[in-house]
Amino acid sequence: MRIYRRLIAVLLVLSLSLLMYSRDALATIYRCGKDPGLVTLTNQKPSKDCKKMDLPPPDKRAKKDKANQDKNAKQSGGSSGGSTSSKDANKAASKKANHEAALTERGRIISEELELERSRLGAAKERISALERIPKLSPEQQKELLGYQKKQGLHQANIDLLEKELKKQ
């Protein structure tokens, strides 16, 4: 009888620990940071500069993607009966719609990154300008100026690459 009680207790503890770990998998994610050069993602209680990221659960995202695919397939072309050729045409239309949706999403992401790099470049230029207005820089300020000048070059290079990538589309 004692063995069964212990077995039940162990199973109960294991079940509760699994529930605790599965709860963490559904944690709320926050995007933090005012510095345009640094983005932090966290599941901890946010500070005032953090914004909650609203992401649907994976199963809802899959359903939404499937609904969009079906919608795009219907808009791409009509169906003519239930023959194999119409199924092939629907598959081709669905593939084309998926490809176009992927290209559109890629363009959106590149545009967002381009805007982010431009804002980072602007922030670096402002700081460089502020440091250059100081008549005599301390060694720390000179080091900071050099760091921002390097960042300026990197941000400009990223902007050039992102613009080139957008032109390819």
Secondary structure as the mmCIF struct_conf table of DSSP 4:
data_model
#
loop_
_struct_conf.conf_type_id
_struct_conf.id
_struct_conf.beg_label_comp_id
_struct_conf.beg_label_asym_id
_struct_conf.beg_label_seq_id
_struct_conf.end_label_comp_id
_struct_conf.end_label_asym_id
_struct_conf.end_label_seq_id
HELX_RH_AL_P HELX_RH_AL_P1 ARG A 2 ALA A 25
TURN_TY1_P TURN_TY1_P1 LEU A 26 LEU A 26
STRN STRN1 TYR A 30 CYS A 32
BEND BEND1 LYS A 34 ASP A 35
TURN_TY1_P TURN_TY1_P2 PRO A 36 GLY A 37
STRN STRN2 THR A 40 THR A 42
BEND BEND2 ASN A 43 GLN A 44
HELX_LH_PP_P HELX_LH_PP_P1 LYS A 45 PRO A 46
TURN_TY1_P TURN_TY1_P3 LYS A 48 ASP A 49
STRN STRN3 CYS A 50 LYS A 52
HELX_RH_AL_P HELX_RH_AL_P2 PRO A 58 SER A 76
TURN_TY1_P TURN_TY1_P4 GLY A 81 GLY A 82
HELX_RH_AL_P HELX_RH_AL_P3 THR A 84 GLU A 132
TURN_TY1_P TURN_TY1_P5 ARG A 133 ARG A 133
BEND BEND3 ILE A 134 LYS A 136
HELX_RH_AL_P HELX_RH_AL_P4 PRO A 139 LYS A 168
#
